[in-house]
Amino acid sequence: MPSFLDLVLHSVIGLLAIMNPLGNAPIFGTMVSSQSPRAQRIAASRTSLIILVILVISALVGKTLLDVFGVSMPAFRIAGGVIVAAMGWRMLNGSQSREAEHHADNTEIRERLMVPFAMPMVAGPGTIAAVISMTSIEPGAVPWATLTAITIGSAAVWITLLVIVRLERFIHRDALRVITRFMGMILVAIGVQFVVAGWLEATALESAGR
């Protein structure tokens, strides 16, 4: 049986690889670019807290909740991919005008940070599936090693988001729009990848059940 520290270390490495804070942080930066520095820091803290809560709930009752609603992990992955791709398509096509971008509603920004950024981008189907898998190999009723790894991973996301909003203020607005279009394309690709992975997983499960 692996030690507590071994479980935490392996779980942290696995979570950070899936959550990909360095890759997702620039997308966060484009979403909050119209806000003040103080509002951006608050958004980073709130978003990281949401990610922490989602993953803690997933660790404790995630599998049970999916079973109760009759939702399979492949279906959850496909739904997440559609949401991410839709958000990326909006960013890619610049559906928001410059005026709307400048006067972006705080409530709308908070909603975008919750869905699709916090979930399903960072705390998405892959992350939730990993968390559920981690809890399944832990002894005892409470998965302390997984919860510790989730806390460390969420803290790493928080620090990364704070760093990116500090760097973002040095980027010219026009350059930021170009970055936004590029990140939109990345989001569409991530969404499609989620859908394909979910479809392949569902197909494999169906074939194995025959």
N, C-alpha and C positions, 0 to 999 in steps of 0.2 A: 504494500500500500504506500503510495507516495506521501511524503511529509506535507504539512500544511504550507510551508514556504514553497515547496516544489509545485504544488497545485496553484498557488497564487501566481508564481512566476510564469508558468505555462499559460495560465488563463489570461494574464495581462498581455503577454506577447500575442496570443491569439486574438484577443479583443481589439488591440490597437491595430493589428493588421487588417481586420475587417472594418473597423470604424474609420480608419484612414483619416485622422484629423488634419494632417498636412495637406492632403488632397482636397478635402472638403472645406477647409478654412477660407480659401479664396472665394468660394461660392457664397459663404456667409458674408464676406466682406462686401460683395456686390449687392447683397440683399439689404444691408444696413447702411449703404454708402450715403444716403440722403439724410441720415440722422446726425445729431450732434455727437461729439466724442463721448460725453457722459452717457447719452442714450445708447450708444454702441456698446459701451462697457456693461451697462445694465442688461442689454440684449444678450451679450455673451454669457453673462452669469445666469440669466434666466433660461437660456437655451441649454446650457450645460446641466442645469438642475433638472430640466424636463427630460433630458437624455438619461440622467441618473435614475429618475423615478421610473421611467419606462423599463429600463433594464432590471431594476430591483423587482418591479412587479413581475417581469418576465421570469426572473429567477425563482420567485416564490410561487406564482400561480399561472405562469404563461401557458404551459402545456394544457393545464386544466381548462383555462378560458377558451383556448382554441377548440378543445374537444367539446365543451359545452355548446358552442355555437356551430359545431360541425364544420369548422374551417381547417383545411389541411395546410401544411406548411408550403407546398407548391402553389396553392391558390393564393395564400397570403403574399408569397413572393411576387406572383404575377400582378396582383393588385397594387403592390408597392411600386412595381416597375412602371405601370401605367401612370400613376400619380407623378412619379419623378420625371418621366418622359414629357408629360403634359406641361409641367413647370418649365422644363428645359426648352420646350417649343416656344413658350411665351418669351423667354429670355432671348432665344435665338432670333426671333422675329421682331424684337423690340416693340412689343405690343403696348408698352407704356410710353407715352409722350414725354418730352423733356419737362414740360410743366408738371405733369402728374408725377414724374420721377422726383422732381424737386420738392413737391408738396405731398409726398407719400404719406398716407394715413398710418398713424402708429399702430392702430388696431390691425390693419391689413398686413403690416410688416410682421407683427407678432404672430398672426395666423400663418404666414408663409414660413416663419422660422420654426413653428411647431410642425406644420405639414406643408412642404415635404422635407424640410431640412432635418429637424430632430428625428422625425420618423416619416418616411422610411429610409432616408439617406444614411444617417449615422446609426441610429438605433433601428435598423431595418430588419427584414426577415432573416438575412444571413447572421446578423448580430444576435437576434433573439434565438435563432436555432442553435447558435454556438453556446449561448448562455444556458439554454435548456439542457444541452448535451453536457456542459460542465457540471451542472447540478446533479445530473444522473449518476456521476461517478463519485460523488462525495458521500461519505458516511454521515449519519445523523440526520435529524429532521430539518435543521437549518444549514444551508450551504454557505458557511462562513467564508471559505476561500473564494468562492465565486463572487460573493457580495463585496469582499475586499478588493478583488480584481476590478469589479465594476466601478467602485469608488475611485480607484487609481486611474482607470481609463477615462472616466468622466472628468477628473481633475486635469488630465493631460489635454483633453479636448478644450476645456475652459482656458487653460494657459495659451494654447495655440490660437484660439479665437481672439484673446486679448492682444496677442502679438500682431495678428493680421490687421486688426482695426487700427493699431498704431501705425503700421506701415501704409495702410490704405490712404491716409490723409496726405501722403506725399505724392500720390498718383494723380495726374491731371484728369479732369472729368471726362474728356474725350477718350483718353486712354482707357479709362474705367469702363466706358461704354463698349469699347472693342473687347476688353476682357470679359465683359458681361455676355456678349454674343458668343465668344469662344467657350465660356463656361456653360452657356446654354446648350451648345453642341455636345459638350462632355456629358451634361445631364441627360440629354436625349439618348446618348450611347449607353449610359449607365442604366437608364430605364429599360431600354431594349434588352440589355444584358440580363437584367432581372427577369424580364418576361421569358426570354429564351431559357434561362436556367430553371425557372419554375415549370415551364412546359416540358423540358427534358426530364426533370425530376418526376413530374406527374406521369409522363409516359413510361419511365422506368418502373415506377411503382405499379402502374397498371399491368405492365408486362410480367412483373414478378408475381402479381396476384393471379395470373391465369394458370 
